[in-house]
Amino acid sequence: MPLFKRNTFGQLIFVKKMIIRLFGTIVYGRFNWVHTPKITGAEQFQYLPDENVLIVSNHQTYFADVSFFFHVIHAAISGRPNRINYPGYLSCKKHNIYYVAAEETMKSGFLPKLLALSGAVTVNRTWRANGENVRRAVDRSETENIDKALNDGWVITFPQGTTKPFSPGRKGTAILIKKHQPIVVPVVIDGFRRAFDKKGLKNKKKSSELRMTVKPALDIDYSKTVEEIMAQVMEAIEQTPDFDYIEKIKKQPVVE
């Protein structure tokens, strides 16, 4: 029966849609009335293929950023680009949208665990855990899950893996790009750090402008090095600091 259709991870699709609709309803007022959304370029979401699309963005809060993405994408697909409006998330026409998130964040309480069912592909960060710097091996099953999500649909990822601005991007994003050669859509967001607390669950400053700019897909030369591709991505999401960025990336551990 269509009602019990499952996605590539074996999750019931109707359950995922219910969660998106529930939380979409909860945050709709915050994005539209408490704050002011200003979105440009979202019409591009209407013309992307159904799978092998990687959406890369800077990161400002744990949960508000992803929620805003879901609103913008579903509104665009429903024929209302560059605004957050009904039916948007209520129609939920595209269920194969995933996002990469830190496992410790998505398991930090009942609410994050529930939110994870909306499409989280969780990973253990190899460089940081519980607020401390660490060095640990990459879990191959996690990278395989990202591969699986990308083969099935769209994946939203935050290459920096942190909400700290101008942090270096992680090589894993560029490795993923070289491996799958997806359509890479860069997105720049701003205003979320001002509007919400770090988790993105509480309002901090009302009437803030929540800005999102969806840029054209990147023209990537896949023969370039991982470092060069990573630098191109970080420049596109406007997170390249004023130092030799490629040399900084080269110092990161290599994932074989």
DRENDOFI-258535 format. One record per residue (C-alpha): x negated, y negated, z; residue in one letter. Coordinates in steps of 0.05 Angstrom, whole numbers, padded with zeros to 5 digits, always signed. Layout:
<nodes>
XYZa/...
</nodes>
This chain:
<nodes>
+00000+00000+00000m/-00026-00071-00016p/-00012-00091+00056l/-00067-00044+00080f/-00119-00061+00027k/-00189-00068+00056r/-00248-00111+00034n/-00319-00087+00021t/-00333-00082+00096f/-00272-00040+00110g/-00234-00097+00142q/-00159-00104+00131l/-00150-00163+00084i/-00082-00183+00112f/-00113-00189+00182v/-00168-00235+00155k/-00116-00278+00121k/-00074-00283+00185m/-00135-00307+00224i/-00153-00359+00171i/-00081-00384+00172r/-00077-00386+00248l/-00142-00424+00259f/-00129-00467+00197g/-00065-00490+00229t/-00099-00505+00295i/-00154-00548+00265v/-00114-00580+00209y/-00093-00639+00253g/-00164-00652+00277r/-00191-00656+00206f/-00134-00697+00177n/-00108-00740+00234w/-00159-00744+00290v/-00214-00755+00239h/-00217-00776+00167t/-00242-00728+00113p/-00280-00756+00054k/-00294-00702+00002i/-00325-00707-00067t/-00341-00655-00120g/-00296-00600-00091a/-00261-00592-00158e/-00321-00548-00177q/-00294-00493-00132f/-00237-00484-00182q/-00284-00461-00238y/-00333-00415-00203l/-00334-00340-00218p/-00302-00293-00168d/-00367-00264-00142e/-00443-00276-00135n/-00436-00348-00113v/-00481-00374-00058l/-00459-00439-00024i/-00517-00472+00013v/-00509-00529+00062s/-00540-00567+00120n/-00511-00550+00188h/-00485-00596+00243q/-00439-00555+00290t/-00429-00482+00303y/-00356-00475+00283f/-00327-00541+00255a/-00371-00538+00192d/-00346-00470+00170v/-00274-00487+00187s/-00279-00549+00144f/-00310-00508+00087f/-00251-00460+00088f/-00201-00518+00086h/-00237-00552+00028v/-00246-00489-00013i/-00175-00464-00005h/-00146-00532-00020a/-00187-00537-00083a/-00168-00467-00106i/-00095-00486-00094s/-00102-00546-00141g/-00114-00600-00089r/-00189-00614-00092p/-00224-00667-00051n/-00173-00667+00005r/-00148-00623+00060i/-00076-00609+00046n/-00021-00557+00045y/-00014-00503+00022p/-00090-00494+00019g/-00109-00445+00073y/-00037-00422+00080l/-00037-00393+00010s/-00106-00363+00023c/-00113-00343-00050k/-00185-00321-00043k/-00200-00272+00012h/-00272-00254-00008n/-00306-00315+00023i/-00359-00299+00074y/-00407-00339+00117y/-00473-00322+00149v/-00474-00334+00225a/-00519-00317+00284a/-00495-00255+00319e/-00507-00284+00388e/-00462-00343+00371t/-00405-00300+00344m/-00408-00254+00405k/-00410-00310+00457s/-00337-00305+00477g/-00268-00282+00457f/-00254-00340+00410l/-00319-00332+00370p/-00307-00257+00364k/-00238-00272+00336l/-00265-00324+00289l/-00317-00274+00264a/-00260-00234+00233l/-00247-00291+00184s/-00309-00271+00144g/-00372-00275+00186a/-00433-00235+00164v/-00473-00236+00228t/-00549-00233+00233v/-00599-00233+00289n/-00645-00293+00280r/-00716-00268+00276t/-00746-00334+00301w/-00699-00355+00358r/-00655-00322+00411a/-00619-00350+00472n/-00652-00418+00462g/-00722-00390+00460e/-00772-00381+00403n/-00783-00308+00386v/-00814-00264+00333r/-00778-00200+00315r/-00770-00154+00256a/-00716-00164+00205v/-00657-00115+00211d/-00650-00085+00141r/-00576-00069+00152s/-00562-00143+00163e/-00595-00163+00097t/-00557-00107+00063e/-00492-00136+00090n/-00508-00203+00060i/-00523-00169-00006d/-00456-00133-00002k/-00419-00198+00013a/-00451-00234-00046l/-00435-00176-00093n/-00363-00179-00070d/-00351-00254-00070g/-00376-00322-00044w/-00424-00330+00013v/-00433-00395+00053i/-00501-00400+00085t/-00539-00452+00125f/-00612-00441+00105p/-00640-00477+00166q/-00606-00430+00215g/-00598-00487+00264t/-00559-00552+00274t/-00623-00591+00283k/-00632-00639+00224p/-00692-00632+00177f/-00712-00564+00206s/-00747-00521+00153p/-00705-00472+00114g/-00715-00398+00123r/-00747-00358+00068k/-00691-00306+00069g/-00646-00353+00029t/-00696-00359-00028a/-00709-00284-00027i/-00634-00273-00034l/-00632-00321-00092i/-00690-00288-00128k/-00659-00219-00118k/-00587-00233-00139h/-00595-00295-00183q/-00528-00322-00160p/-00496-00388-00177i/-00523-00433-00122v/-00478-00491-00102v/-00510-00543-00055p/-00466-00580-00006v/-00484-00638+00039v/-00442-00653+00101i/-00445-00710+00151d/-00405-00739+00209g/-00392-00673+00244f/-00447-00683+00295r/-00416-00750+00312r/-00345-00725+00314a/-00353-00660+00353f/-00394-00627+00407d/-00449-00579+00386k/-00402-00520+00383k/-00353-00559+00342g/-00295-00542+00388l/-00285-00608+00424k/-00275-00678+00396n/-00330-00726+00416k/-00315-00790+00378k/-00246-00798+00347k/-00234-00830+00279s/-00300-00806+00253s/-00310-00797+00178e/-00323-00724+00160l/-00362-00726+00095r/-00374-00669+00047m/-00408-00675-00021t/-00405-00614-00067v/-00461-00620-00118k/-00467-00585-00186p/-00496-00515-00185a/-00572-00514-00185l/-00613-00499-00247d/-00662-00449-00217i/-00723-00419-00250d/-00723-00350-00217y/-00795-00338-00238s/-00817-00391-00188k/-00844-00371-00119t/-00800-00363-00058v/-00830-00427-00029e/-00815-00467-00092e/-00743-00443-00095i/-00734-00457-00021m/-00761-00528-00030a/-00711-00539-00087q/-00653-00516-00044v/-00674-00559+00015m/-00681-00620-00029e/-00612-00608-00058a/-00580-00607+00012i/-00621-00669+00030e/-00660-00637+00086q/-00731-00643+00060t/-00772-00682+00112p/-00831-00727+00096d/-00887-00675+00095f/-00913-00620+00049d/-00852-00576+00053y/-00878-00518+00011i/-00940-00511+00056e/-00894-00509+00117k/-00853-00453+00087i/-00915-00413+00069k/-00931-00407+00143k/-00866-00370+00157q/-00871-00293+00164p/-00863-00256+00099v/-00805-00208+00093v/-00827-00147+00055e/
</nodes>
